[in-house]
């Protein structure tokens, strides 16, 4: 969870962006509710249990303060960031970022319960479009989710998104995925695909390979590249889904 001020990223206050005033949230992105935030944590060595328990206490602080934003939590289970923790909140309006609830108290609680046991490794803000989404928000709580970081030529984001949207429109109903456009904190697109069990990962990988190849051909380039693949397990006990 983080505050809304990226300028304070080095301070404890940046660790509590989750706080907000009550509001309605969308089940899938719309033009007005298209903003997402994801945070990557690295539990400190030997403090993994303390990190989990402290994070749960901080979630409870948000519940007691009537936070209505849904935060999803995952344990990374593959790749170079194995055992890291990722949390994210999805499909908000840009104006939501201006209304944190009790930021000073939020920062103090996070500093007491979470920050001593884990380090923030990245804070990223994304945007998406309905045409780049082939899922409902509730499907983010599937048992597994795989994140594909995709490098796109700096002069071709519009072409990339148009090509991806065309492929999304043809995707099977069994494929649940969303493509996030980088806004702040990262420079690469993020494709997230959910799955119910590990045996589905092979077909999922094949879908991504075909998607990248088709999009690349449509753009007339070979510069669209998957740079990182990580599968993570959903943690219902480290999520806040009011």
C-alpha positions as a LaTeX table, in Angstrom:
\begin{tabular}{lrrr}
\hline
Residue & $x$ (\AA) & $y$ (\AA) & $z$ (\AA) \\
\hline
Unk1 & 0.00 & 0.00 & 0.00 \\
Unk2 & 1.28 & 3.45 & $-0.83$ \\
Unk3 & 0.47 & 7.11 & $-0.46$ \\
Unk4 & $-0.41$ & 9.05 & $-3.57$ \\
Unk5 & 2.71 & 11.23 & $-3.55$ \\
Unk6 & 5.48 & 9.80 & $-5.67$ \\
Unk7 & 7.64 & 12.74 & $-4.67$ \\
Unk8 & 7.84 & 11.23 & $-1.19$ \\
Unk9 & 8.83 & 7.78 & $-2.42$ \\
Unk10 & 11.82 & 7.61 & $-0.09$ \\
Unk11 & 9.76 & 8.43 & 2.98 \\
Unk12 & 7.58 & 6.14 & 5.04 \\
Unk13 & 4.53 & 8.07 & 3.87 \\
Unk14 & 4.91 & 6.51 & 0.43 \\
Unk15 & 4.16 & 3.14 & 1.98 \\
Unk16 & 0.46 & 3.75 & 2.53 \\
Unk17 & $-1.14$ & 4.71 & $-0.77$ \\
Unk18 & $-3.95$ & 2.30 & $-0.03$ \\
Unk19 & $-5.82$ & 4.80 & 2.13 \\
Unk20 & $-8.81$ & 6.43 & 0.45 \\
Unk21 & $-12.19$ & 7.87 & 1.16 \\
Unk22 & $-15.16$ & 5.57 & 0.43 \\
Unk23 & $-16.16$ & 5.41 & $-3.22$ \\
Unk24 & $-17.59$ & 3.01 & $-5.75$ \\
Unk25 & $-15.20$ & 0.89 & $-7.82$ \\
Unk26 & $-15.55$ & $-0.78$ & $-11.19$ \\
Unk27 & $-15.62$ & $-4.48$ & $-12.03$ \\
Unk28 & $-13.67$ & $-3.83$ & $-15.23$ \\
Unk29 & $-11.94$ & $-0.78$ & $-16.68$ \\
Unk30 & $-13.85$ & 2.05 & $-18.29$ \\
Unk31 & $-12.58$ & 5.27 & $-19.84$ \\
Unk32 & $-13.06$ & 6.98 & $-16.47$ \\
Unk33 & $-11.87$ & 4.13 & $-14.25$ \\
Unk34 & $-8.67$ & 2.97 & $-15.84$ \\
Unk35 & $-5.86$ & 3.58 & $-13.34$ \\
Unk36 & $-4.02$ & 0.87 & $-11.40$ \\
Unk37 & $-1.14$ & 0.88 & $-8.93$ \\
Unk38 & 1.18 & $-2.04$ & $-8.15$ \\
Unk39 & 3.86 & $-2.29$ & $-5.48$ \\
Unk40 & 6.63 & $-4.87$ & $-5.16$ \\
Unk41 & 7.92 & $-5.70$ & $-1.67$ \\
Unk42 & 10.95 & $-7.74$ & $-0.63$ \\
Unk43 & 10.56 & $-9.17$ & 2.88 \\
Unk44 & 13.76 & $-8.78$ & 4.86 \\
Unk45 & 15.81 & $-11.94$ & 5.37 \\
Unk46 & 14.61 & $-13.84$ & 8.40 \\
Unk47 & 11.63 & $-11.49$ & 8.76 \\
Unk48 & 9.24 & $-13.12$ & 6.31 \\
Unk49 & 6.73 & $-14.16$ & 8.97 \\
Unk50 & 6.92 & $-10.76$ & 10.65 \\
Unk51 & 6.31 & $-9.09$ & 7.30 \\
Unk52 & 3.17 & $-11.16$ & 6.68 \\
Unk53 & 1.76 & $-10.55$ & 10.14 \\
Unk54 & 2.57 & $-6.85$ & 10.01 \\
Unk55 & 1.00 & $-6.51$ & 6.58 \\
Unk56 & $-2.16$ & $-8.19$ & 7.85 \\
Unk57 & $-2.30$ & $-5.76$ & 10.77 \\
Unk58 & $-1.98$ & $-2.87$ & 8.35 \\
Unk59 & $-4.81$ & $-4.26$ & 6.23 \\
Unk60 & $-6.92$ & $-4.32$ & 9.37 \\
Unk61 & $-6.12$ & $-0.64$ & 9.93 \\
Unk62 & $-7.61$ & 0.08 & 6.51 \\
Unk63 & $-10.71$ & $-1.95$ & 7.27 \\
Unk64 & $-11.22$ & $-0.09$ & 10.52 \\
Unk65 & $-10.89$ & 3.17 & 8.63 \\
Unk66 & $-13.59$ & 2.09 & 6.17 \\
Unk67 & $-11.35$ & 1.83 & 3.12 \\
Unk68 & $-13.45$ & 0.63 & 0.19 \\
Unk69 & $-10.62$ & 0.12 & $-2.30$ \\
Unk70 & $-9.88$ & $-3.47$ & $-3.23$ \\
Unk71 & $-6.24$ & $-4.48$ & $-2.78$ \\
Unk72 & $-4.99$ & $-7.81$ & $-4.13$ \\
Unk73 & $-1.88$ & $-9.53$ & $-2.79$ \\
Unk74 & 0.32 & $-12.18$ & $-4.40$ \\
Unk75 & 3.43 & $-14.16$ & $-3.48$ \\
Unk76 & 5.82 & $-14.32$ & $-6.43$ \\
Unk77 & 6.58 & $-18.00$ & $-7.02$ \\
Unk78 & 8.98 & $-17.94$ & $-9.98$ \\
Unk79 & 11.70 & $-15.85$ & $-11.55$ \\
Unk80 & 14.45 & $-13.70$ & $-10.05$ \\
Unk81 & 12.03 & $-12.15$ & $-7.56$ \\
Unk82 & 10.84 & $-15.46$ & $-6.13$ \\
Unk83 & 9.38 & $-14.94$ & $-2.62$ \\
Unk84 & 8.76 & $-11.23$ & $-3.19$ \\
Unk85 & 5.27 & $-9.92$ & $-2.45$ \\
Unk86 & 3.18 & $-7.88$ & $-4.90$ \\
Unk87 & 0.10 & $-5.87$ & $-4.06$ \\
Unk88 & $-2.10$ & $-3.89$ & $-6.38$ \\
Unk89 & $-5.34$ & $-1.96$ & $-6.67$ \\
Unk90 & $-7.06$ & $-1.67$ & $-10.02$ \\
Unk91 & $-9.44$ & 0.27 & $-12.23$ \\
Unk92 & $-9.73$ & 3.61 & $-10.47$ \\
Unk93 & $-10.42$ & 7.13 & $-11.70$ \\
Unk94 & $-7.47$ & 9.51 & $-11.83$ \\
Unk95 & $-9.25$ & 11.77 & $-9.34$ \\
Unk96 & $-9.15$ & 8.96 & $-6.77$ \\
Unk97 & $-5.42$ & 9.55 & $-6.38$ \\
Unk98 & $-6.13$ & 12.93 & $-4.78$ \\
Unk99 & $-8.19$ & 11.65 & $-1.85$ \\
Unk100 & $-6.17$ & 9.58 & 0.65 \\
Unk101 & $-7.71$ & 9.06 & 4.05 \\
Unk102 & $-5.69$ & 10.10 & 7.11 \\
Unk103 & $-2.32$ & 9.91 & 5.32 \\
Unk104 & $-0.27$ & 10.75 & 8.40 \\
Unk105 & $-1.94$ & 8.04 & 10.48 \\
Unk106 & $-1.74$ & 5.61 & 7.58 \\
Unk107 & 1.99 & 6.24 & 7.22 \\
Unk108 & 2.52 & 5.83 & 10.94 \\
Unk109 & 0.68 & 2.51 & 11.01 \\
Unk110 & 2.53 & 1.22 & 7.97 \\
Unk111 & 5.83 & 2.37 & 9.43 \\
Unk112 & 5.06 & 0.49 & 12.62 \\
Unk113 & 3.75 & $-2.75$ & 11.12 \\
Unk114 & 5.23 & $-3.28$ & 7.64 \\
Unk115 & 8.24 & $-1.11$ & 6.89 \\
Unk116 & 10.49 & $-2.67$ & 9.58 \\
Unk117 & 10.11 & $-6.09$ & 7.95 \\
Unk118 & 10.14 & $-5.38$ & 4.21 \\
Unk119 & 11.63 & $-3.09$ & 1.58 \\
Unk120 & 9.73 & $-1.53$ & $-1.31$ \\
Unk121 & 11.44 & $-2.44$ & $-4.59$ \\
Unk122 & 9.10 & $-0.70$ & $-7.03$ \\
Unk123 & 5.98 & 1.45 & $-7.17$ \\
Unk124 & 4.28 & 1.56 & $-10.57$ \\
Unk125 & 1.22 & 3.34 & $-11.89$ \\
Unk126 & $-0.52$ & 1.97 & $-14.97$ \\
Unk127 & $-3.46$ & 2.81 & $-17.18$ \\
Unk128 & $-5.55$ & 0.53 & $-19.34$ \\
Unk129 & $-8.46$ & 0.64 & $-21.76$ \\
Unk130 & $-11.53$ & $-1.58$ & $-22.14$ \\
Unk131 & $-10.13$ & $-2.77$ & $-25.48$ \\
Unk132 & $-6.98$ & $-4.02$ & $-23.70$ \\
Unk133 & $-8.93$ & $-6.00$ & $-21.13$ \\
Unk134 & $-10.31$ & $-9.53$ & $-21.49$ \\
Unk135 & $-11.40$ & $-10.19$ & $-17.91$ \\
Unk136 & $-13.46$ & $-8.97$ & $-14.97$ \\
Unk137 & $-11.70$ & $-7.54$ & $-11.94$ \\
Unk138 & $-12.91$ & $-10.38$ & $-9.71$ \\
Unk139 & $-10.82$ & $-12.80$ & $-11.77$ \\
Unk140 & $-7.70$ & $-11.18$ & $-10.33$ \\
Unk141 & $-8.43$ & $-13.35$ & $-7.28$ \\
Unk142 & $-7.79$ & $-16.53$ & $-9.29$ \\
Unk143 & $-5.29$ & $-18.94$ & $-7.69$ \\
Unk144 & $-2.46$ & $-17.93$ & $-10.06$ \\
Unk145 & $-1.49$ & $-14.88$ & $-12.06$ \\
Unk146 & 1.43 & $-14.51$ & $-14.47$ \\
Unk147 & 2.96 & $-11.12$ & $-15.20$ \\
Unk148 & 4.70 & $-10.56$ & $-18.54$ \\
Unk149 & 6.76 & $-7.38$ & $-18.88$ \\
Unk150 & 6.79 & $-6.29$ & $-22.53$ \\
Unk151 & 9.19 & $-3.81$ & $-24.09$ \\
Unk152 & 7.62 & $-1.79$ & $-26.89$ \\
Unk153 & 9.46 & 0.63 & $-29.22$ \\
Unk154 & 9.14 & 4.17 & $-27.89$ \\
Unk155 & 7.69 & 5.41 & $-31.18$ \\
Unk156 & 5.07 & 2.65 & $-31.49$ \\
Unk157 & 2.79 & 2.49 & $-28.41$ \\
Unk158 & $-0.33$ & 3.36 & $-30.41$ \\
Unk159 & 0.42 & 0.70 & $-33.00$ \\
Unk160 & 1.10 & $-1.83$ & $-30.25$ \\
Unk161 & $-2.15$ & $-1.11$ & $-28.43$ \\
Unk162 & $-4.20$ & $-1.22$ & $-31.63$ \\
Unk163 & $-2.68$ & $-4.57$ & $-32.58$ \\
Unk164 & $-3.17$ & $-6.01$ & $-29.09$ \\
Unk165 & $-6.79$ & $-4.82$ & $-28.98$ \\
Unk166 & $-7.46$ & $-6.63$ & $-32.25$ \\
Unk167 & $-6.09$ & $-9.87$ & $-30.82$ \\
Unk168 & $-7.93$ & $-9.44$ & $-27.53$ \\
Unk169 & $-11.20$ & $-9.18$ & $-29.42$ \\
Unk170 & $-10.53$ & $-12.62$ & $-30.91$ \\
Unk171 & $-9.27$ & $-14.31$ & $-27.73$ \\
Unk172 & $-11.05$ & $-17.32$ & $-26.28$ \\
Unk173 & $-13.47$ & $-16.70$ & $-23.42$ \\
Unk174 & $-11.24$ & $-18.98$ & $-21.35$ \\
Unk175 & $-8.39$ & $-16.46$ & $-21.52$ \\
Unk176 & $-8.53$ & $-13.90$ & $-18.71$ \\
Unk177 & $-5.98$ & $-11.16$ & $-19.23$ \\
Unk178 & $-5.33$ & $-7.42$ & $-19.22$ \\
Unk179 & $-2.61$ & $-5.23$ & $-20.70$ \\
Unk180 & $-1.45$ & $-2.27$ & $-18.60$ \\
Unk181 & 0.11 & 0.84 & $-20.15$ \\
Unk182 & 3.04 & 2.25 & $-18.12$ \\
Unk183 & 2.50 & 5.71 & $-16.64$ \\
Unk184 & 4.99 & 6.17 & $-13.78$ \\
Unk185 & 7.68 & 4.06 & $-12.14$ \\
Unk186 & 8.15 & 1.69 & $-15.09$ \\
Unk187 & 8.66 & 1.97 & $-18.85$ \\
Unk188 & 7.37 & $-1.41$ & $-20.03$ \\
Unk189 & 3.85 & $-2.64$ & $-20.66$ \\
Unk190 & 2.54 & $-5.33$ & $-18.31$ \\
Unk191 & 0.40 & $-8.25$ & $-19.46$ \\
Unk192 & $-1.34$ & $-10.09$ & $-16.61$ \\
Unk193 & $-3.00$ & $-13.47$ & $-17.20$ \\
Unk194 & $-4.84$ & $-15.41$ & $-14.52$ \\
Unk195 & $-5.15$ & $-19.18$ & $-14.26$ \\
Unk196 & $-6.77$ & $-21.73$ & $-12.01$ \\
Unk197 & $-3.95$ & $-24.27$ & $-11.80$ \\
Unk198 & $-0.33$ & $-24.81$ & $-12.76$ \\
Unk199 & $-1.16$ & $-27.19$ & $-15.60$ \\
Unk200 & $-2.65$ & $-24.23$ & $-17.50$ \\
Unk201 & 0.66 & $-22.36$ & $-17.65$ \\
Unk202 & 1.92 & $-24.14$ & $-20.77$ \\
Unk203 & $-1.11$ & $-23.15$ & $-22.85$ \\
Unk204 & $-0.90$ & $-19.68$ & $-21.38$ \\
Unk205 & 2.72 & $-19.30$ & $-22.46$ \\
Unk206 & 1.81 & $-20.44$ & $-25.96$ \\
Unk207 & $-0.97$ & $-17.84$ & $-26.09$ \\
Unk208 & 1.53 & $-15.12$ & $-25.17$ \\
Unk209 & 4.08 & $-16.29$ & $-27.74$ \\
Unk210 & 1.43 & $-16.24$ & $-30.46$ \\
Unk211 & 0.16 & $-12.85$ & $-29.30$ \\
Unk212 & 3.61 & $-11.24$ & $-29.39$ \\
Unk213 & 4.42 & $-12.78$ & $-32.78$ \\
Unk214 & 1.13 & $-11.66$ & $-34.31$ \\
Unk215 & 1.38 & $-8.17$ & $-32.87$ \\
Unk216 & 4.99 & $-7.83$ & $-34.01$ \\
Unk217 & 4.11 & $-8.88$ & $-37.57$ \\
Unk218 & 1.22 & $-6.42$ & $-37.60$ \\
Unk219 & 3.55 & $-3.63$ & $-36.48$ \\
Unk220 & 6.28 & $-4.62$ & $-38.91$ \\
Unk221 & 8.90 & $-4.92$ & $-36.17$ \\
Unk222 & 10.84 & $-7.45$ & $-34.14$ \\
Unk223 & 11.40 & $-5.02$ & $-31.28$ \\
Unk224 & 8.39 & $-6.10$ & $-29.19$ \\
Unk225 & 10.07 & $-8.28$ & $-26.56$ \\
Unk226 & 8.96 & $-10.07$ & $-23.39$ \\
Unk227 & 11.64 & $-9.14$ & $-20.83$ \\
Unk228 & 10.36 & $-10.81$ & $-17.66$ \\
Unk229 & 7.87 & $-13.55$ & $-16.76$ \\
Unk230 & 6.75 & $-14.18$ & $-13.18$ \\
Unk231 & 3.97 & $-16.37$ & $-11.83$ \\
Unk232 & 2.46 & $-15.49$ & $-8.46$ \\
Unk233 & 0.02 & $-17.12$ & $-6.06$ \\
Unk234 & $-2.97$ & $-15.18$ & $-4.78$ \\
Unk235 & $-3.04$ & $-14.52$ & $-1.04$ \\
Unk236 & $-6.60$ & $-13.99$ & 0.13 \\
Unk237 & $-5.34$ & $-13.46$ & 3.68 \\
Unk238 & $-3.11$ & $-10.62$ & 2.47 \\
Unk239 & $-5.78$ & $-8.95$ & 0.35 \\
Unk240 & $-8.53$ & $-6.50$ & 1.22 \\
Unk241 & $-11.60$ & $-7.04$ & $-0.95$ \\
Unk242 & $-14.56$ & $-5.17$ & 0.58 \\
\hline
\end{tabular}
